[in-house]
Amino acid sequence: MATRRSTAEFILEQLGHPDRFSVRPMFGEFALYADGKPVAFICDDQLLVKILPESAPLEARCDRAPAYPGSKDYYLVPEDMIAGERKLPDMLLRMASVLPLPKNRKKPARRT
């Protein structure tokens, strides 16, 4: 099931900081970026946060679930936490501060 754009927009609205958070479509789902670094995914209309030491506060409050069959586990953030947890944006920004920037992929050379 693909994620609706309205879900991604709702999550962005709840996080605030429009200059620091963004989403990009990926195979019918979305990647959530903080300061240009991927920190979570929005799959099946659910927020899945990467498991890192900086996201450890979610351990006691969130279940773990794969983003898609066969993927590693992520923290599955319930909707009430997205809408009501004011510490979530700060935690995602802390995660971004320790993650590397995504590598630029070179486009293959055209054959003539």
Buried (B, 14 or more C-beta within 10 A) or exposed (E): EEBEEEBBEBBBEBBEEEEBBBBEEEEEBBBBBBBEBBBBBBBBBBBBBBBBEBBEBBEEEBEEBEBEEEEEEBBBBBBEBBEEBEEBBEBBBBBBEEBEEEEEEEEEEEEE
